[in-house]
Amino acid sequence: MAKTNYNLLKLEIDKLFQERYISEIIELEKIIDAEIEKKRLELRCMVGDRYKDILAASDAINTMKDISQQIVEYIGQIKENCETLVRDVDANSMKTVTSVDAQTMEERCLVAQIRLTIFMNEQIWLALDEQDYSKAAQFYLLAQHVHTGLRLLRKDILDKVPLLKQIKNSLEILRERILNRVKEKLESLETTAEVSSSNLNSLMLLESQTSSELLSTFINLRKTALIKVIQKLHSSVRHQLAAMVKCLITTVHLLHDCFISYQGSNTGLIWQQLEDIVNENAPSTLSKIDLPERPLSNYVPEIISQFRPKCSFTTSKEWKEDLENCVKEWLHFTSDTIDKALEERLELITSIKGLYIIREEALKTNIPNDWITICTQAYLPSDFNVWYYFFQEKITKRALHLISKKVESNIESLQTDLVRLLEEAETSEESEKDLRWYTWHEDTDDVSKMENVHTGLSMKTKGYSNNIIKLCNKADVKYLDILNDMSYYLYGKEYDSSQSMPKFNQATNKRDRKYSDHEKLQSHLTTECIKSSKCFIEFLQQNVHQNDGNDIVLKSLLCARSLQAIIVLCPNFKKCCSTSGTDDWEKVRCFLTTASLEFWRHWVDDVITQIAECSSQAFNGVDIVQMLQMYHKWDSIEIQEQTDEKVFKSQIRVPSQLSSSLLEVLTHLSMCLSYVLPHTLPKAVHIQLVEQSVEVILAQYETLLSSALNQKQALQFLFDVKFVMLFCVPRENMKLVQKSQEICDKLRTNIDPFDLDVFYSYLQNNVKQSALQSAIILGCLLPNSGQLANLGMLEKNKEQEKEPSILPLSVPSTSMWFPLLPVTAPVSKASLQVNRSQKDFKNTSPKIKPTKKATDAASSVRSGAAALFGAMTTDWFSKQ
């Protein structure tokens, strides 16, 4: 079998045993073994060539490891041999101590002291490594004591031993190192009273400070600790302020435990620890050192072996005064330092919720259980709290600033959006001057399935276009952000839009004290909202009048509706204005409403100008051509007078419709109202427009009085004035009533008194009838809902209530109403009253009987309309 018959990398063992003989398998095994051996050889050659240096280094490292272990073992054996020899020499020396002469004793004492100075230098370093600075200070004083004794007794020996001079110089360096380490430890953020007292004792021992000086040093070091915390880079302002609070609480706690009282005792821990060091019964400094067991230790002089540091401290009345003064000075310094630090740090906080997070983080710092006792004994203010004393006022000030800034930003954004909207409105085809394109256009989202959504028919009925809705919604969302932040800061919970801002009583306990500034912030929010509302109104007024070339009427309409919409479509703005009381919102609403009315008056002035032009063209004179165009069809009424002899019949003509000129003016006025949706007009604006229009119309009739009027002209004009006064002017307006009465009196002078006496009742009835008929088309000119009440306009019979008309007849109200549309309805009581009055008039002298022609014409028109709309009622709106 040849080798090439097999692909060694793709062999399948199971098939191999099924398809091959055993001899072939054995041969294949040999081939595989030979191939494996060949690959091994190639791998060895490759490794030997490429990694020869690495293999040599590995061998060398193993050799060095073995040699190093042998060296360590040899050094250990040498150390053991040396210690054995030293013990033998010391044992022999102990046997000869008693037999040493004075000179030898002196020499050995000197050697022992020199040896002790060297050993003390090592012990000070060890104490520094262990961070036991009190022990290091005591060892330093002992070493200094030994050097002083040697310098005084055997100065000549010191000159002969240069090593002692080096040790003396190193001691001065060690002293500075001990002081620096102590100060660093006292300036740390977190430390205990035990460690701080030990470090303060080191300062007192090394620098021989008095109690007052030590207190002053401690206060200065804690000031530095605070400055370091302020200057240190932190991950956030929240962590930095929490560290500052923790540092100040630690300072107060250390001041009390170290200097005033520790665990209920009458003295601070400093004095207790210092008593254990300098007291006559306290152990000597040398006894605190583990000296080696050498014979030289027996030759240390007693003045050294019994050495203890000396220090005096007092807690007299002067000390208490110094303590009180130091605390006052610390409070003043800390307050100034924190004010400067917070002024810069709090600039980084751009939300009120951020201040809430900072406060919560800072108040998590634990305070001792006996905090009130600590503050009282440390001469701190009553009910002293680090956060509320140093930080709360600045946090509140920043919160007030952020509220002002956010409200100002909201108003600026609203102003920008409104200016953009005003600019777009001038070029837009969908003008705010004529909202019929919006109100009477059917959209798919007219009926919203969600509650409290400002879309669809609810907005169309108020006259708020999509641009105004978007403008108000965008502004209201920003006020919602303010309420969210305020809710977290003031009440520690998420804002609930379904509830108004709660009102808390004055804080009394610890939890309520955290929210002690809530009234100030709520009042400030309301004040800023009121202030911003006034600024917004002033801005709109300036923007509308800044350029006479722009369409002031269009801008005024847009501003007026925007101000009205803010009252309705900005509930969050309302809540911001009513956080401190509902009366404040009433003030804001009054400002916005008043400003809206002022903008509406620009539109009123424009409409009055149009009415004046229209009326001047309509009432252009009293010539024949003009009067023919002005007259409508008059009613022909047949009257009769019965005497004893016979009955006299005659026919009179009385105006029954408005003159075409007056109808043209009123129609134009009604059309102007329909452009802006009269049901959305404020009541005051509507009344003002109607009354000023009536004044313009009456002025035209006053002008016509100067002409020579015939009786027919006077009757038609009298009918017009009576109609205008009945339809458009409320009785309370005595000025217009009196003016119209003067015009009517002058018109009566142009009518024959006998004819006037005959015609007047029919004229009055026709005026009423015309008013009822005109209410269908000119209903938006009615000043109030009760204007035609005396004509039976609002009365309903039971049959009409059971079967209403297909469209309701709406009349103006103080809230909202739609333009009147043609409807079908049963004969009203007003027409019945007119008929009764005519029947009653027949019984009087002279007796007048209406012609059958007039009544038939009216009844035919009425029956035709009733038939049409009655059919619509039964066919279209019948119940299924």
LUMFIGU-186659 format. One line per 2 residues: number of its first residue (from 1); for each residue x, y, z of C-alpha. Coordinates in pm, whole numbers, plus 32768, in hexadecimal, padded with zeros to 4 digits. Example, Ala and Ser with C-alpha at 12.3 -4.5 7.8 and 13.67 -1.06 7.14 Angstrom:
LUMFIGU-186659
1	84CE 7E3E 830C; 8557 7F96 82CA
***
This chain:
LUMFIGU-186659
1	8000 8000 8000; 8095 8152 7F9F
3	8098 827E 8083; 7FF0 835A 7F88
5	7EB4 828C 7F9A; 7E5B 832C 80E7
7	7E08 848A 8150; 7E83 847E 82B7
9	7DC6 85B8 831B; 7C73 8533 82AD
11	7C7B 83CB 8324; 7B39 8335 83AA
13	7B93 8221 849B; 7A46 816B 8494
15	7A3E 8151 8319; 7BAE 80F7 8317
17	7B73 7FBC 83E4; 7A49 7F66 830C
19	7AF2 7F92 81BB; 7C61 7F29 81FA
21	7D15 7DF2 8264; 7DD9 7DDA 83A9
23	7F24 7DD8 82F2; 7EC7 7F1A 8245
25	7E66 7FB9 838F; 7FB5 7F51 842B
27	806A 7FE7 8304; 7F9F 8127 832B
29	7FFD 813A 849B; 816C 812D 8445
31	8143 8243 834A; 8095 831D 844E
33	81A8 82DA 8552; 82B4 8337 8457
35	81FD 8475 83FE; 81D9 84D4 856E
37	834C 849D 85B1; 83A4 856D 8484
39	82CF 868F 8503; 8370 8678 865A
41	84C8 8690 85C2; 8467 87BC 84F3
43	83D4 8864 862B; 8515 8828 86F1
45	85E7 88BC 85DE; 8508 89EE 85C3
47	8507 8A2B 873E; 867E 89F8 8755
49	86C1 8AF4 8642; 85C7 8C01 86A1
51	85BE 8BEE 881E; 8725 8B8E 8870
53	875F 8CCA 8944; 861C 8C98 8A06
55	8677 8B37 8A5F; 87D1 8BA4 8ACF
57	873B 8CBA 8BA5; 8648 8BC7 8C43
59	8765 8AE3 8CA7; 8827 8C08 8D36
61	86FA 8C7C 8E02; 86CE 8B26 8E9C
63	8842 8B21 8EFB; 8828 8C7C 8F9B
65	86F7 8C0F 9060; 87B5 8AEE 90F9
67	88E3 8BC9 914F; 8803 8CD3 91F0
69	875E 8BD5 92D1; 88B4 8B5C 9341
71	8926 8CC0 9390; 87EF 8CFF 9464
73	8830 8BC2 9527; 899D 8C23 9562
75	8936 8D81 95E1; 883D 8CE4 96D2
77	894D 8C03 975C; 8A39 8D2C 9787
79	892C 8DEF 9843; 88EB 8CD2 9930
81	8A61 8CAB 9975; 8A84 8E20 99BA
83	8960 8E24 9AAC; 89F4 8CFB 9B65
85	8B43 8DAC 9B86; 8A97 8EED 9C02
87	89D8 8E32 9D0B; 8B18 8D8A 9D81
89	8BCF 8ED7 9D94; 8AAD 8F7F 9E4E
91	8A9F 8E61 9F46; 8C0E 8E80 9F8E
93	8BEE 8FFB 9FB1; 8AD0 8FDA A0AC
95	8BB4 8F12 A18C; 8CB6 902B A190
97	8BCB 9156 A1C5; 8C00 9167 A339
99	8D74 9164 A316; 8D8E 928B A224
101	8E3B 93C4 A2A4; 8DB0 9525 A293
103	8E63 9589 A157; 8DF0 9457 A0A2
105	8C8D 9490 A122; 8C90 95F2 A09A
107	8D0E 957F 9F4E; 8C05 9473 9F38
109	8AF0 956B 9F96; 8B69 964D 9E82
111	8B69 9531 9D8A; 8A0C 94CB 9DFB
113	8987 962B 9DC0; 8A2A 963D 9C6A
115	8997 94EC 9C16; 8842 9563 9C97
117	8842 9698 9BB6; 887E 95BF 9A88
119	876B 94D0 9AF4; 8675 95ED 9B3C
121	86A4 9672 99DD; 8632 9522 9957
123	8509 9516 9A48; 848D 966B 99D4
125	848C 95F4 986C; 83CF 94BC 98CD
127	82CB 958C 9988; 829F 9669 9854
129	8269 9537 977E; 8160 94BE 9873
131	80BD 961D 986B; 80DC 962E 99E8
133	8148 9797 99F3; 8118 97BF 9B69
135	8213 96A8 9BAB; 82FD 973E 9AA7
137	82EC 988E 9B58; 8339 97EE 9CAA
139	8461 9730 9C15; 84DE 9870 9B79
141	84D2 9921 9CC9; 8591 9800 9D6B
143	869B 9807 9C59; 86B3 9980 9C7D
145	86D9 9952 9DF4; 87F8 985B 9DC1
147	88AA 9944 9CCD; 8885 9A69 9DBB
149	8921 999E 9ED6; 8A45 9933 9DFE
151	8A81 9A97 9D85; 8A84 9B1F 9EE6
153	8B55 9A0D 9F89; 8C49 9994 9E83
155	8C59 9A8D 9D69; 8DBC 9A1D 9D19
157	8D40 98C0 9CD5; 8C33 9944 9BE7
159	8D3D 99F7 9B1F; 8DFA 98B1 9AFB
161	8CC6 97F0 9A82; 8C44 988A 9937
163	8B2B 9789 992D; 8A7E 9838 9A4E
165	8A75 997F 998D; 89CE 98D2 9867
167	88D1 9832 9950; 888B 9984 99F0
169	884A 9A1F 9899; 8767 9900 9835
171	869E 9938 9975; 8649 9A9A 9905
173	85D4 9A12 97BA; 8504 990D 9870
175	8464 9A1B 9945; 83EF 9AD6 9810
177	8376 9994 9777; 82AD 993F 98B0
179	820C 9A98 98B2; 81B5 9A85 9741
181	811F 992B 9766; 8054 999C 9893
183	7FCA 9ACA 97DC; 7F74 99FA 96AA
185	7EBA 9906 9785; 7DFA 9A1C 9833
187	7D9F 9AB0 96E1; 7D0B 996B 9662
189	7B98 9952 9617; 7B4E 9828 96F4
191	7C01 97E6 983B; 7BA9 9773 9999
193	7BBC 9829 9AE2; 7CC3 9735 9B66
195	7DAC 976A 9A3F; 7D77 98E3 9A3E
197	7DB9 98FF 9BB3; 7EF9 9836 9B90
199	7F6D 9917 9A74; 7F13 9A53 9B32
201	7FDC 99D3 9C5A; 8102 99AC 9B6F
203	80E4 9B1B 9B11; 80CC 9B80 9C7C
205	8201 9AB1 9CDB; 82D9 9B18 9BB4
207	827F 9C8A 9BAB; 822F 9CBC 9D1E
209	80E0 9D5C 9CCA; 7FE3 9DD0 9DCC
211	7E7A 9D62 9DC9; 7E06 9E9C 9D13
213	7F1E 9E86 9C15; 7ED0 9D19 9BD7
215	7D60 9D6D 9BA4; 7DBD 9E80 9AB0
217	7EA2 9D91 99F6; 7D8E 9C8C 99E2
219	7C91 9D8A 995A; 7D89 9E03 9854
221	7DD5 9CA2 97E6; 7C62 9C54 97C2
223	7C3B 9D92 96F5; 7D4B 9D13 9611
225	7C99 9BC4 9601; 7B5E 9C73 9586
227	7C22 9D37 9481; 7CC2 9BF6 9404
229	7B6D 9B57 93DD; 7AF9 9C86 9319
231	7C2A 9C8A 9238; 7C2F 9B14 91FD
233	7BA0 9A97 90B5; 7A63 99CC 90EC
235	7993 9902 8FFD; 7869 99E9 9032
237	77F5 9B16 90FA; 7715 9A2C 91BF
239	783D 9965 9242; 7904 9A9F 9288
241	77F4 9B3E 935E; 77BF 99F5 9415
243	7934 99EC 945F; 7928 9B51 94E0
245	7807 9AFD 95C7; 78BB 99C8 9645
247	79F8 9A94 9684; 793F 9B99 9752
249	7881 9A95 981E; 79CB 99E6 9864
251	7A63 9B30 98D3; 794D 9B72 99CF
253	795B 9A0E 9A4E; 7AD8 9A15 9A7A
255	7AC9 9B69 9B23; 79D8 9AE5 9C26
257	7A7A 9992 9C67; 7BE3 9A0B 9C64
259	7BC6 9B53 9D23; 7A7D 9B5A 9DE4
261	79F1 9A09 9E4C; 7A2C 98A3 9DE7
263	7928 9798 9E2B; 787E 985F 9F3D
265	79BA 98C6 9FF9; 7A05 9A2B A061
267	7B47 9A3F 9F98; 7BA3 9A0A 9E2F
269	7C5A 98DA 9DAF; 7D96 99A7 9D76
271	7DBF 99EB 9EE7; 7D74 9883 9F40
273	7E7B 97FE 9E52; 7F74 9907 9EB8
275	7F41 98AA A024; 7FA7 9745 9FD1
277	80EA 97C7 9F35; 816B 98D5 A024
279	80DF 9859 A16F; 81E1 97EF A275
281	8142 9697 A286; 8145 9672 A10E
283	8242 957C A078; 838B 9611 A009
285	83D0 964A 9E9E; 84EE 9553 9E97
287	840A 9441 9F19; 8333 9467 9DE2
289	8457 93F8 9D0D; 84B1 928A 9CD7
291	8625 929E 9D1E; 86FF 917A 9CB0
293	8785 909B 9DC0; 88E6 9123 9DD5
295	89C8 9169 9F02; 89E4 92D6 9E9B
297	8878 930A 9EFA; 88E1 92EA A064
299	89C5 941A A043; 88B0 9511 9FD3
301	88A3 962D A0D8; 876C 964A A1AD
303	8726 97AB A133; 86EE 9713 9FDF
305	863E 95D6 A042; 8541 9697 A117
307	8509 97AD A016; 83A3 9826 9FD9
309	8331 9952 9F03; 82CB 9A89 9FC1
311	8196 9B53 9F60; 809F 9C2E A01B
313	7F33 9C6C 9FB8; 7E17 9D2C A056
315	7C9C 9D40 A028; 7C5A 9E85 A0DD
317	7B56 9F8F A098; 7C3E A035 9F9D
319	7C4F 9EEE 9EE2; 7AD4 9EE5 9EC1
321	7AD4 A048 9E3D; 7BE2 9FEC 9D43
323	7B14 9EBE 9CDA; 79DD 9F92 9CA2
325	7A9D A097 9BDC; 7B44 9F8D 9B05
327	79F1 9EEF 9AB5; 795E A040 9A51
329	7A89 A08C 9976; 7A71 9F31 98D6
331	78FF 9F64 9889; 7945 A0B1 97E5
333	7A6A A02D 9718; 79B0 9EF3 96AF
335	787E 9FB8 9648; 794A A0A3 956B
337	7A14 9F87 94D5; 78E2 9EB7 9480
339	782D 9FE2 93F0; 794A A022 92FD
341	796C 9EB2 92A8; 77F8 9E7B 926F
343	77DA 9FB0 919A; 78BB 9F0B 9099
345	7851 9DA1 90C6; 76DA 9DDC 90BA
347	76FF 9E88 8F6A; 7731 9D2B 8EE0
349	75D7 9CBF 8F5A; 74D7 9D16 8E52
351	739F 9C71 8EE0; 72E3 9C82 9027
353	72D8 9B08 902F; 7454 9B0F 9033
355	7445 9BDF 9171; 7357 9ADF 9204
357	744E 99C6 91BA; 7568 9A8F 925A
359	749D 9ACE 9393; 7436 9962 93B5
361	759D 98ED 938C; 761C 99E5 948F
363	750F 998E 958D; 7570 9820 957A
365	76A6 9873 9649; 7680 97D7 97A0
367	7696 98B6 98D1; 76D9 9844 9A38
369	75AF 97E5 9B0C; 7608 98EB 9C10
371	7629 99FF 9B0D; 7557 9AF9 9BD0
373	7632 9ACB 9D05; 776D 9AEE 9C34
375	76F4 9C37 9B9A; 768E 9CC2 9CEC
377	77DA 9C73 9D94; 789F 9CF1 9C68
379	77F8 9E4A 9C7C; 7750 9E1A 9B2C
381	75FE 9EBA 9ADC; 74CA 9E09 9B5F
383	743F 9CFF 9A76; 7580 9D15 99AD
385	758B 9C49 986D; 76AA 9C58 9778
387	75CF 9C44 9641; 74C9 9D40 96AB
389	75C4 9E31 9744; 76C2 9E40 9629
391	7620 9DB4 94EE; 74A4 9DCF 94EF
393	7492 9F44 94B4; 7577 9F2F 9386
395	74B9 9E07 92FD; 7372 9EC4 9325
397	7408 9FF4 927F; 747D 9F1F 915B
399	7325 9E7E 9144; 7281 9FD6 9135
401	7375 A03C 9025; 732F 9F01 8F5D
403	71B9 9F3C 8F7A; 71E2 A09D 8EF6
405	72C8 A023 8DE3; 71E0 9F0B 8D76
407	70AB 9FE7 8D76; 7169 A0F1 8CB6
409	71E4 9FEB 8BC0; 7081 9F6C 8B91
411	6FFF A0C7 8B46; 711E A10F 8A56
413	70D8 9FCB 899F; 6F66 A01D 8993
415	6FB5 A177 890B; 7099 A0E6 8801
417	6F95 9FE8 8795; 6E85 A0F0 878B
419	6F5A A1DF 86BC; 6F9D A0C7 85C7
421	6E2A A07A 85C0; 6DD9 A1E9 857D
423	6ECF A1EF 845C; 6E41 A0B1 83C9
425	6CDC A130 83F3; 6D1E A259 830D
427	6D75 A175 81EA; 6C97 A04D 823A
429	6B62 A003 816E; 6AB2 9F89 82A6
431	6A7F A0DD 8343; 6A19 A119 84AA
433	6937 A22E 842C; 6848 A12F 839E
435	6837 9FE9 8462; 671B 9F53 839A
437	6817 9E7F 82DA; 6875 9DDE 8425
439	6730 9DCF 84E6; 664D 9D4D 83D4
441	674A 9C5C 8341; 6716 9AF4 83A9
443	684D 9A3A 8422; 687F 98D2 8486
445	68F6 9936 85E2; 67D3 9A1B 8630
447	6753 9922 872E; 686A 98B2 8817
449	6851 976E 88DA; 693E 97F2 89E7
451	68D6 98D6 8AFF; 6973 9A2D 8B35
453	6A09 9A31 89D8; 6A07 9B89 8938
455	699B 9B21 87DC; 6869 9AFF 8705
457	6718 9B9D 8734; 675E 9C14 8895
459	6866 9D00 880C; 67A1 9D62 86D9
461	6680 9DD3 87B2; 6772 9EB8 886C
463	6814 9F3D 8730; 6972 9EC0 877E
465	6A2B 9E5C 8643; 6B32 9D4C 8635
467	6C4B 9E4C 8641; 6BCB 9EDF 8786
469	6B90 9D85 8819; 6CF5 9D1A 87CA
471	6D78 9E5F 8857; 6CC2 9E31 89A2
473	6D15 9CBF 89BF; 6E86 9D02 898C
475	6E85 9E12 8A95; 6DBB 9D3E 8B88
477	6EB1 9C1C 8B70; 6FC6 9D02 8BE8
479	6EF7 9D6D 8D12; 6EBA 9BFD 8D58
481	7035 9BD1 8D70; 703F 9CE3 8E77
483	6F2C 9C39 8F3E; 6FE3 9AEC 8F2D
485	7123 9B87 8FB5; 7065 9C48 90BD
487	6FA7 9B13 912D; 70E8 9A50 9167
489	7192 9B6D 921E; 706A 9BD8 92F2
491	6FBB 9A91 933A; 70B0 997D 92E0
493	6FC7 98D2 91E8; 6F6B 98D3 907B
495	6E77 99D9 9008; 6D10 9965 8FE2
497	6C63 9A31 8ED8; 6B0D 99C7 8F56
499	6B45 9A7B 90A0; 6B9E 9BDE 90F4
501	6CDB 9C38 91A9; 6CAD 9BDC 931B
503	6CDA 9CDA 942F; 6D99 9C7E 9569
505	6D95 9D23 96BA; 6EC7 9DC3 9753
507	6FDA 9CBF 9785; 7009 9C4B 98EB
509	70BF 9AFF 98E7; 71F3 9A88 9832
511	713C 9A03 9702; 706D 9B3A 96D1
513	719D 9C16 9702; 7227 9B8B 95C1
515	7103 9C2E 950E; 7107 9D6E 95D9
517	713B 9E49 94A6; 7012 9DC3 93E3
519	6F37 9EF3 9423; 7047 9FDD 93AD
521	707E 9F15 926C; 6F0B 9EF4 9224
523	6ED3 A064 925B; 6FFF A0B6 9181
525	6F7E 9FD6 906A; 6E2F A086 9071
527	6ED4 A1DC 9079; 6FB4 A186 8F52
529	6E8E A101 8E8B; 6DCA A240 8ECA
531	6EFA A311 8E70; 6F3E A248 8D34
533	6DD1 A266 8CCD; 6DE7 A3E1 8CDC
535	6F2D A3DB 8C18; 6E90 A2F7 8B14
537	6D69 A3E1 8AEC; 6E50 A50D 8AC7
539	6F1B A450 89C6; 6DE3 A403 88FA
541	6D73 A56B 8907; 6EC5 A5E6 8890
543	6EDB A4E0 877F; 6D83 A534 86F5
545	6DC2 A6AB 86E8; 6F30 A6AF 8689
547	6EEE A6B3 8513; 6DC0 A761 8482
549	6DFB A6BA 8334; 6D9E A565 83BC
551	6C3A A4EB 83DD; 6BEA A563 853B
553	6A8E A4CC 8535; 6B13 A373 84DF
555	6C1C A389 85ED; 6B21 A40A 86E8
557	6A31 A2EC 86A3; 6B46 A1ED 86C7
559	6BC3 A28B 880B; 6A65 A2A7 8898
561	6A15 A13B 8856; 6B6A A0CE 88D7
563	6B2E A17F 8A21; 69D5 A0E4 8A3A
565	6A62 9F8C 89E7; 6B72 9FA5 8AF1
567	6A62 9FC4 8BF9; 69B1 9E8B 8B7C
569	6AC0 9DAF 8AE3; 6BDA 9DDF 8BDE
571	6B6A 9D2F 8D20; 6CD0 9D08 8D9A
573	6D06 9E7D 8D73; 6BCD 9EB0 8E43
575	6C56 9DCF 8F54; 6D9E 9E8B 8F51
577	6CDD 9FCE 8F83; 6C04 9F40 909B
579	6D0A 9E93 9174; 6CE2 9F9A 9282
581	6B6B 9FD0 925A; 6A50 9FDD 915D
583	6A3E A158 9170; 6B8D A16E 90BE
585	6B09 A0AD 8F95; 69E1 A197 8F88
587	6AD6 A2B7 8F6B; 6B8D A210 8E4D
589	6A48 A1B4 8DA2; 69D3 A319 8DC9
591	6B16 A39B 8D2A; 6AFC A2AE 8C05
593	6989 A2EF 8BD2; 69B5 A467 8BDE
595	6AD3 A459 8AE5; 6A08 A374 8A04
597	68EA A46C 8A06; 69DA A583 89A5
599	6A4E A4BC 8878; 68E7 A46C 881D
601	689E A5E1 881B; 6994 A60B 86FA
603	68B9 A521 8634; 6783 A5DA 86AE
605	6815 A723 8633; 685E A689 84E1
607	66FC A5FE 84C5; 6666 A74C 852E
609	6732 A7F3 841E; 66A5 A6FD 8322
611	6544 A737 83A5; 6572 A8B0 838A
613	65E3 A891 8220; 64CE A79B 81CF
615	63BF A872 8272; 643B A9AF 81CA
617	641D A902 8078; 62CF A862 80CD
619	6231 A9A5 814F; 62B7 AA7D 8038
621	618A AB60 8028; 6011 AB74 8012
623	5FE7 ABA8 7E9F; 5EEA AADF 7DDD
625	5FDD A9E1 7D53; 6076 A9A4 7EA6
627	5F25 A97E 7F4D; 5EAB A88B 7E43
629	5FDA A7B4 7E85; 5FA2 A7D2 7FF9
631	5E31 A779 800C; 5DB1 A61A 8037
633	5C4D A5A4 800E; 5B5B A647 8102
635	5A2D A5A0 819C; 58DC A60E 8111
637	57DE A615 822A; 566B A65A 81FA
639	55C6 A714 8316; 545A A76E 8344
641	539E A866 8416; 5233 A82D 8472
643	5142 A94C 84B6; 4FD1 A958 84F5
645	4F87 A97D 8386; 5088 A8A0 82D2
647	51DD A7FF 82D7; 5308 A8B4 823D
649	5424 A7DA 81B7; 5583 A84B 8166
651	56D8 A7AE 8122; 5822 A80F 81C2
653	598A A7A8 817B; 5A7D A768 829A
655	5BEE A703 8289; 5C1D A592 82DB
657	5D8E A55C 828D; 5ED1 A60E 82C8
659	5F4E A6FB 81C5; 604C A663 80DC
661	6154 A75A 8158; 612B A6F8 82C2
663	6119 A588 8266; 625A A5AE 81A3
665	630A A64B 82CC; 6288 A54A 83C4
667	62DC A42D 82D9; 643E A4AE 82B5
669	645A A4CA 842D; 63D3 A369 8457
671	64C9 A2EC 8354; 65EB A38E 840E
673	6579 A2DE 8549; 6557 A192 8499
675	66C2 A1AD 8424; 673F A1A4 858B
677	6635 A0B2 8609; 6549 A189 86D8
679	6515 A07A 87DD; 6685 A09E 883B
681	6679 A216 8869; 6693 A298 89CE
683	654C A32E 8A41; 65DF A486 8A77
685	6675 A48E 8918; 6531 A41B 887B
687	6463 A523 892D; 6561 A631 88DD
689	6560 A5D5 876C; 63E6 A5D0 8756
691	63B8 A716 8813; 64C2 A7D0 874E
693	642C A74F 860C; 62D7 A7CB 867A
695	6371 A91E 86C5; 63FE A92D 8564
697	62AC A8C7 84D1; 61ED A9C5 85A2
699	62E4 AACE 8537; 6286 AA88 83CD
701	6116 AAB3 841F; 6165 ABFA 84CF
703	620A AC6C 838F; 60D6 AC08 82C8
705	5FFB ACDF 83AD; 6099 AE15 8320
707	5FFB ADC2 81CE; 5E95 AE09 8170
709	5DEC ACBE 81B5; 5C95 AC5D 8141
711	5BA8 AB8C 820E; 5C0A AA3E 816F
713	5D78 AA7E 81A7; 5D37 AADF 830C
715	5C68 A9A3 8345; 5D78 A8C2 82B5
717	5E89 A96C 837D; 5DB1 A95E 84B4
719	5D84 A7E9 8479; 5EFD A7BF 8450
721	5F54 A87B 858E; 5E4B A7C0 8654
723	5ED0 A676 85D0; 603A A6C8 8622
725	5FE0 A732 8782; 5F02 A602 87BE
727	5FF6 A50B 8727; 614F A58C 8781
729	613D A677 88AC; 60F0 A608 8A11
731	600C A6E2 8ADD; 6120 A726 8BD6
733	61DE A7F6 8AD7; 612F A93D 8B22
735	6218 AA02 8A45; 61B4 A94E 8906
737	604A A934 8973; 6038 AAA9 89A7
739	60EA AAF1 8860; 6002 AA0A 879E
741	5ED5 AAAA 8845; 5F47 ABFF 87CF
743	5F6E AB7B 866C; 5E15 AADA 8677
745	5D79 AC1C 86F8; 5E11 ACDD 85D8
747	5D9A ABD6 84E1; 5C39 ABEB 856E
749	5C2F AD5D 851A; 5C41 ACFB 83AB
751	5B09 AC1F 83CC; 59A2 AC94 83D8
753	592D AC74 8543; 57E8 ABCA 84E2
755	589E AAD3 83FF; 59A2 AA95 8509
757	5892 AA44 8603; 57FF A947 8510
759	5947 A8B4 8492; 5A0C A8A5 85D6
761	597A A766 866A; 59A4 A6AD 851F
763	5B02 A735 8504; 5B57 A6B8 865D
765	5ACB A55E 8613; 5B8D A54C 84CC
767	5CCC A5B1 8583; 5C99 A494 8679
769	5C43 A39F 8567; 5D72 A408 849D
771	5E4E A3E4 85D0; 5DD6 A280 85FF
773	5E12 A22F 8494; 5F66 A2D8 8489
775	5FDD A219 85BB; 600F A0F1 84D4
777	611E A1A0 840A; 618B A2C5 84E1
779	617A A210 862E; 62EA A24F 867B
781	6297 A3C4 8698; 61BB A38A 87C7
783	626B A423 88F5; 61EA A321 89ED
785	610D A1F2 8A0C; 5FE5 A2B3 8A98
787	5FDB A3C2 8991; 5EA8 A32E 88E3
789	5E15 A289 8A15; 5CF2 A37C 8A21
791	5C94 A307 88C3; 5C71 A19B 8933
793	5DB6 A133 888D; 5E26 A050 89A7
795	5CD5 9FB6 89FF; 5C9F 9E48 89AB
797	5B60 9D89 89A4; 5B47 9C20 8A15
799	5B1B 9B99 88B5; 5C60 9C3E 8845
801	5D1B 9BA6 896B; 5C9E 9A4A 8912
803	5CED 9A6C 87A1; 5E0E 9B62 8775
805	5E70 9BFC 862C; 5F84 9B69 855D
807	6072 9C84 85C1; 6061 9D45 8706
809	6034 9EB9 86FC; 615A 9F45 87BB
811	6171 A09E 884E; 6296 A15E 88E0
813	62FF A112 8A44; 6415 A177 8B29
815	64D8 A037 8AE8; 64C8 9FCC 897B
817	63CF 9FAE 885E; 63C2 9F60 86EE
819	6343 A039 85D1; 61D4 A003 859E
821	616D 9F16 8489; 601D 9EF8 83D3
823	5F35 9E0B 848D; 5DCD 9D9A 847F
825	5CF7 9DC1 85AF; 5B85 9DDB 8606
827	5AE8 9F30 8608; 5B74 9FE7 8733
829	5AA7 A096 8834; 5B2E A1DE 87B3
831	5A69 A1BA 8672; 5937 A159 873D
833	5963 A293 880C; 597A A361 86CF
835	583A A2C7 864E; 578B A305 8798
837	57F8 A46E 8795; 5770 A491 8636
839	5622 A3F8 86A3; 5615 A4DE 87CF
841	565A A601 86EC; 5526 A5A4 861C
843	5448 A5E4 8747; 54CD A743 8762
845	5469 A86B 8694; 54C3 A884 8580
847	54A6 A710 8536; 55B9 A68D 8452
849	55B3 A53D 83A3; 56E9 A4AD 82FD
851	56C8 A452 8197; 56A7 A2E6 813A
853	57BF A30C 803F; 58C7 A35A 8141
855	5862 A244 822C; 584D A147 8115
857	59AD A19E 809F; 5A3F A17A 81FA
859	5986 A037 823E; 59F1 9FA2 80F2
861	5B61 9FEA 8136; 5B41 9F62 8295
863	5A91 9E27 8227; 5B8F 9DE9 8111
865	5CB7 9E03 81FD; 5C07 9D30 8301
867	5BBD 9C28 8202; 5D26 9C1D 818E
869	5DC7 9C06 82E5; 5CAE 9B2E 8369
871	5CFA 9A31 825B; 5E69 9A41 82B6
873	5E0D 9A05 8420; 5D3B 98D2 83D9
875	5E1C 983C 82D0; 5F7B 988F 833C
877	5F65 9899 84B3; 5E54 97A0 84FE
879	5E9F 96A6 8610; 5EF9 954B 8599
***
